[in-house]
Structures are given as C-alpha cells and as structure tokens.
Amino acid sequence: MKLPLLWLGLLLLASAAHSQGSPQPSREHAKERTAFLLSLDRGKLITANMQQYQHLPGVLAIERKNLEETPEAAVSRGGAAGAQIVEIKRRLVLYRDGQKRPAWLERKGGISTYPTVLNTRTGATGVLTGTVVVKPKNMSDATGLAGNYGLEIIREFPHLQTVFYRVKPNIDIADIVGTIQSDQRVENAYPEIIVHEASPN
C-alpha cells in the first residue's frame, strides 16, 4: 500500500512543479488576447442558443481554398493583403480589415467574406455563415417567412419543425435575425455561428 501512495505523492509533486513553471506564458498570452479584444470595435448584439454575441465590424473571415493555402494568401486573395490575422479556425481565417462593415456576407468576384462575432461571456470569436435556423410555430409559414425577409430556403426538416434559410449578400444578418426572433409566427431563430471548425474524419 505504501508504494502506490509514494508514486501518487511523486506524481502530485511533479504536476505541481510543472504547473508552477508553465502558467506565466499562458497568463501573458491571456493578457495580450484580452487587450487585443478590448481594442476591437463592437457592433450589434446577436442572441444565438441562449448566448450573446457582439458583431465585430472591423474583423472579417475568409475561407481558404484548401489547407495548403496559407492564411496570408487567402487574405490577399480577398483583397486585404497585409491585413492583421486575428485567428485561424482550420479553413477559416479571421483578419482585421480596418474598415467598419455591417454584419453581412459579401461576395465579390466569386470570393465570399463573412462577418465575425465575439461571445460576450466566453470571449470566443465566431464566424457568421449567412445561414439562419428557424423553428416556425407552423411549417406552413416557412415560405411566407422567406418571402417577408428576402431569404432563400436551403433545407426544411418538417419532423423537427426547422427550416434553414440563407441570407442574401449585403443584408445585415444581425438585423434580420433580430426581426425574425420577434416575429409572432416564430418559436425560435438563431444565426449559424462557427466557433470551432470540425476536422474531417
């Protein structure tokens, strides 16, 4: 019985020594990240899945063609060569654009740039894809909602009473979502936000 206890004691000492040696860089990184996030302009509030997000008008995202394309090349292809890269979420590259833009999807010359948001509780950044998930009280209102708000129906799941809509380019996603959420025909609505991009299996 003494031998396992001795090993346990040694393991605890080793982990304590390791944890004392490593927090400094992570603390410094956390401070730098906090200072950076505080320096970003903030826009409209968006509610999604009981979480609050705030639009970052000066930060955009672009999708890399593939994982071989460098983040810098992707940003340059989007017309923002030399822009400060904020974060890389696998294929999505978030960069500081320097201009204040609405929370809309932009398409120019076949290239899409996406608006970004910040989770006000966790500090995690996310990318608005332009998809809005809506749960109408009655599925018969799905087409009417699309017509009223200039949305395109992507997929309908009647058994889940859920509709996926695409917001057209140059239409403010924050405004559209807020309006749909207050529509009497809607039980729930939220924008699709990519916080962590999943790796393919």
C-alpha positions as CSV (number, residue, x, y, z in Angstrom):
1,M,0.0,0.0,0.0
2,K,2.9,2.3,0.7
3,L,4.4,2.0,-2.8
4,P,1.2,3.3,-4.6
5,L,1.0,6.2,-2.1
6,L,4.6,7.1,-2.7
7,W,4.1,7.1,-6.5
8,L,0.9,9.2,-6.0
9,G,2.9,11.7,-3.9
10,L,5.7,11.9,-6.6
11,L,3.1,12.4,-9.3
12,L,1.4,15.2,-7.4
13,L,4.8,16.9,-6.7
14,A,5.8,16.6,-10.4
15,S,2.4,18.1,-11.6
16,A,2.7,20.9,-9.1
17,A,6.2,21.7,-10.2
18,H,5.1,21.6,-13.9
19,S,2.1,23.8,-13.3
20,Q,4.2,26.4,-11.4
21,G,6.6,26.6,-14.4
22,S,4.0,26.9,-17.2
23,P,1.3,29.5,-16.2
24,Q,3.5,32.5,-17.0
25,P,3.4,32.2,-20.8
26,S,-0.3,31.3,-20.8
27,R,-1.1,34.3,-18.4
28,E,0.9,36.6,-20.7
29,H,-1.0,35.2,-23.8
30,A,-4.3,35.7,-22.0
31,K,-3.5,39.3,-21.1
32,E,-2.4,40.0,-24.7
33,R,-5.6,38.4,-26.1
34,T,-7.8,40.4,-23.6
35,A,-6.1,43.6,-24.6
36,F,-6.5,42.8,-28.2
37,L,-10.2,42.0,-27.9
38,L,-10.7,45.2,-26.0
39,S,-9.1,47.2,-28.8
40,L,-11.7,45.8,-31.4
41,D,-14.7,47.9,-32.4
42,R,-18.0,46.3,-31.2
43,G,-21.3,46.3,-33.1
44,K,-24.8,45.0,-32.7
45,L,-25.7,42.3,-30.2
46,I,-27.0,38.9,-31.5
47,T,-28.6,36.2,-29.5
48,A,-28.0,32.6,-30.5
49,N,-28.8,29.5,-28.5
50,M,-29.1,31.4,-25.3
51,Q,-25.7,33.0,-25.8
52,Q,-25.0,36.7,-26.5
53,Y,-22.6,37.6,-29.3
54,Q,-21.4,41.0,-30.5
55,H,-20.6,41.8,-34.1
56,L,-17.0,42.8,-34.8
57,P,-17.4,45.3,-37.6
58,G,-13.6,45.6,-38.2
59,V,-12.9,41.8,-38.4
60,L,-13.8,39.6,-41.4
61,A,-13.3,36.0,-42.2
62,I,-12.4,34.3,-45.5
63,E,-12.3,30.6,-46.3
64,R,-9.0,29.1,-47.6
65,K,-9.3,27.2,-50.8
66,N,-7.6,24.2,-49.1
67,L,-5.4,23.6,-46.1
68,E,-2.3,24.1,-48.3
69,E,-3.2,27.8,-49.0
70,T,-1.5,30.0,-46.4
71,P,-3.7,32.3,-44.3
72,E,-1.8,35.3,-45.8
73,A,-2.5,34.1,-49.3
74,A,-6.2,33.7,-48.5
75,V,-6.5,37.2,-47.0
76,S,-4.6,38.6,-50.0
77,R,-7.0,36.8,-52.4
78,G,-9.8,38.5,-50.6
79,G,-8.3,41.9,-51.4
80,A,-6.8,42.7,-48.0
81,A,-3.1,41.9,-48.5
82,G,-1.0,42.7,-45.4
83,A,-4.1,42.7,-43.0
84,Q,-3.5,41.6,-39.5
85,I,-4.6,37.9,-39.0
86,V,-6.6,37.6,-35.8
87,E,-7.3,33.8,-35.7
88,I,-7.3,30.7,-37.8
89,K,-10.2,28.2,-37.4
90,R,-8.9,25.4,-39.7
91,R,-10.0,26.7,-43.1
92,L,-11.5,30.0,-41.9
93,V,-9.1,32.9,-41.5
94,L,-10.2,35.8,-39.4
95,Y,-8.4,39.1,-40.1
96,R,-8.6,42.7,-39.1
97,D,-10.0,44.6,-42.1
98,G,-9.6,48.2,-40.7
99,Q,-13.0,49.3,-42.0
100,K,-16.2,49.2,-40.1
101,R,-18.6,46.9,-42.1
102,P,-22.2,45.8,-41.4
103,A,-22.8,42.2,-40.3
104,W,-23.3,40.9,-43.9
105,L,-21.9,38.3,-46.2
106,E,-20.0,39.9,-49.1
107,R,-19.4,38.3,-52.5
108,K,-17.0,39.9,-55.0
109,G,-15.6,38.1,-58.0
110,G,-16.7,34.7,-56.7
111,I,-14.9,35.3,-53.3
112,S,-17.0,35.4,-50.1
113,T,-16.1,37.2,-46.9
114,Y,-18.0,36.6,-43.7
115,P,-18.8,38.8,-40.7
116,T,-17.4,37.8,-37.3
117,V,-18.7,38.0,-33.8
118,L,-17.5,37.7,-30.2
119,N,-19.2,35.7,-27.5
120,T,-19.7,38.3,-24.7
121,R,-19.4,35.6,-21.9
122,T,-16.5,33.4,-23.1
123,G,-14.6,35.8,-25.3
124,A,-14.5,33.2,-28.2
125,T,-14.7,34.5,-31.7
126,G,-17.1,33.1,-34.2
127,V,-18.0,33.4,-37.9
128,L,-21.5,34.2,-39.2
129,T,-22.1,31.9,-42.2
130,G,-25.2,33.6,-43.6
131,T,-27.4,30.7,-42.6
132,V,-30.3,31.3,-40.2
133,V,-32.0,28.4,-38.4
134,V,-35.7,29.0,-37.8
135,K,-38.3,27.0,-35.9
136,P,-41.7,28.2,-37.1
137,K,-44.7,27.6,-34.9
138,N,-46.3,26.2,-38.1
139,M,-44.3,24.8,-41.0
140,S,-46.9,26.2,-43.4
141,D,-45.3,29.6,-42.7
142,A,-41.9,28.6,-43.9
143,T,-42.4,30.1,-47.5
144,G,-44.1,33.2,-46.2
145,L,-41.2,33.9,-43.8
146,A,-38.7,33.5,-46.7
147,G,-40.7,36.0,-48.8
148,N,-41.2,38.5,-46.0
149,Y,-37.5,38.7,-45.2
150,G,-35.9,38.1,-48.6
151,L,-34.4,34.7,-47.5
152,E,-33.7,31.6,-49.5
153,I,-34.8,28.2,-48.1
154,I,-31.9,25.8,-48.0
155,R,-33.5,22.8,-46.3
156,E,-36.7,22.0,-44.5
157,F,-37.0,19.4,-41.7
158,P,-40.7,19.1,-41.1
159,H,-40.2,16.3,-38.5
160,L,-38.0,18.7,-36.5
161,Q,-40.2,21.7,-37.4
162,T,-37.0,23.5,-38.5
163,V,-36.1,25.5,-41.6
164,F,-32.6,26.5,-42.7
165,Y,-32.5,29.8,-44.6
166,R,-29.7,31.6,-46.4
167,V,-29.5,35.4,-46.0
168,K,-28.7,37.2,-49.3
169,P,-25.4,39.1,-49.6
170,N,-25.3,42.7,-48.3
171,I,-28.2,42.1,-45.9
172,D,-27.4,42.7,-42.3
173,I,-27.6,39.3,-40.5
174,A,-27.9,40.9,-37.1
175,D,-30.9,42.9,-38.2
176,I,-32.7,40.0,-40.0
177,V,-32.2,37.7,-37.0
178,G,-33.5,40.2,-34.5
179,T,-36.6,40.8,-36.7
180,I,-37.3,37.1,-37.2
181,Q,-36.9,36.4,-33.5
182,S,-39.7,38.9,-32.7
183,D,-42.0,37.5,-35.5
184,Q,-45.2,36.1,-33.9
185,R,-45.0,33.1,-36.3
186,V,-41.6,32.0,-35.0
187,E,-40.9,29.9,-31.9
188,N,-37.1,30.2,-32.2
189,A,-34.5,31.6,-34.6
190,Y,-30.7,32.0,-34.5
191,P,-27.8,32.5,-36.9
192,E,-25.4,29.7,-37.6
193,I,-22.1,30.7,-35.9
194,I,-18.9,28.7,-36.4
195,V,-16.8,28.9,-33.3
196,H,-14.7,25.7,-33.8
197,E,-14.4,24.2,-37.3
198,A,-14.6,20.4,-37.1
199,S,-11.8,18.4,-38.7
200,P,-12.9,15.9,-41.3
201,N,-13.0,12.2,-40.3
